Amino acid sequence: MNRLSCYFERISDFAVGLFLLFLGLALTVVSFTIIPVIGLVVAIPVLVLAISFLGAKRSKECALIAQGTKKIFSAKPVK
């Protein structure tokens, strides 16, 4: 896995989380106006799933790549 794959992994997690967040909020509004009980039964798991995608941690490979990149950029220049 390379840095570009890790970047797209974070972007895709954020995009899916954002989509699920808007879907969950829309279902919540619908549940209060049209179908109160069934709507909330569907909306709450969607909102929980959205939060889990938005707060997703990096994969182990991406964490190692990010750690290696930090070391490269924080290294002191040789005189």
N, C-alpha and C positions, 0 to 999 in steps of 0.2 A: 504494500500500500504506500502511496506517495502523498506528498503534501496537498496536491490538487484534489485527490480523492477525499482526503480528510476535510478539506474546505467544502466540497459538495455534500459531504455527509452532514455537516452542520447546517448548511443551507436547506437541505431537504428536510431535516428534522424540524427546523424552524418553520418552513413552509407548511408542512403537514400539521404542525401544532397550531399555527395561525388559522388554517382552514377549519380545523376541528373546533377551535375556540369560537369562530364566527358561527359555525353550524350549531354548536351547543347553545350559544346565546340566542340564536334564532329559534331553536327548539324550545328554549325556556320561555320566550315571549309567546310562542304559539301555545305552549302548555298552559299558560295562565289565561289565555283568551279562548281557546277552542276546546282542547282536550286536557283538562287539568291533571288527572292521575296518570294516564298513559304517557302524556308528554313529558312529565317529570321523570318517569321511569326510564325514558330514553335519553332525556337531556342530561341528567346527572352523570351517567357513565361516559357520555361524549365529552363533557367538561373535564372529568377526571383524566380521560385519555389525552385531551389537549394539554393539560398541565404536565402530564408525564412526558409528552413530546417536547414541550417548550423547555422543560428542565432536564432534558436528557444529557447525561455525561458523555464525554468522548469515549470512543472505543479504546481498548488498551493499546492498539497499534498507533492510533492517532495521538494518544497521550505521550507515547515514547518518541514519536516524531516531533511533537511540539517541544518536548523537553530537550531533545537534541538541537533543535533550532534555537532555543533560548541560549544554550551554551555557546553556539557559534556567534550569535549577535552580542552576547555579553562578555565575550573574551576581550582581554586587554590587548591593545595593539603592541606589537613587538617594536622596540626602538633600536 
